[in-house]
Amino acid sequence: MGVVMYDQFADDYDRFVDWQSRLSIEMPFIETSIRGSIGSIGEISVLDAACGTGMHAIALAKAGLSVCAADLSGEMIARARANAQKTGASIRFEAAGFGALSRTFGTEGFHAALCLGNSLPHLLTDADLAATLADFYACLKPGGVLLIQNHNFDAVMKTRDRFMEPQIHVEGGEEWIFHRFYDFNPDGTILFNITRLHRAPNSGWQSDVISTLLKPLLEKELLQALDRTGFRSVRTYGSLTGDAFDLRGSGNLVLLAYK
């Protein structure tokens, strides 16, 4: 599940992501999808799974939703709790991974569940995917919605493009550069790598590489798995702005699936 990589990356994750820009782009679609799916029912409860440093969860809490959040990485959860404390957001954070969510938070407690940030492809077997989707299904109230965001691996596996745009962060005279790239393995898995470069003032560059395995989850495979779990009325999009999904051209595969 890559927990070692994300424990190692927790301190840098909020440098890697430009959260002000990302949330301004993504939150209108996320919030509209949740509220539009549930309707006007008073307090809306949301579970953010694989929440990372908690920034989506915090944004939802600030928008007036009741939020719980989980991540398998204890270091990510520690960072998420610190971020929430800074903003005054009241969120229950737990160190829990896929398959342990209903045991941790109970069954049928949420109107919506989120699984963002290309998290599902960290599941390396069909059995793990089935158990995870069943766990989400158990967490949702009847009529609840699951929102998934993955990379569009149909396009990735067709083009075999290895390298992604570098991310750069400058803070107080220090510089960070993050290079992401794939290695395509003969067994069909992908090794996802991040090269981190860091330079302190009056110092040379320091670097390391952290990696984790992914299983490229194709649109057809995910749709079939959702159907087998019992989800219905699945809608697909190409981004968290609500763009139409293009199998060959979209950067992301975003799905709304209903219990």
ABEGO torsion letter per residue (X at the ends): XGAAAAAAAAAAAAAABBAAAAAAAAAAAAAAAAAAAAEBAEBBBBBBBGAEAGAAAAAAAAAGBBBBBBBABAAAAAAAAAAAAAAGBBBBBBBBBBGAAAAAAEBGABABBBBBGGAAAABABAAAAAAAAAAAAAABBBGBBBBBBBBBAAAAAAAGBABBBBBBBBBGGBBBBBBBBBBBBAAGBBBBBBBBBBBBBGBBBBBBBBBBBBBBBBAAAAAAAAAAAGBBGBBBBABAAGBBBBAAABABBBBBBBX
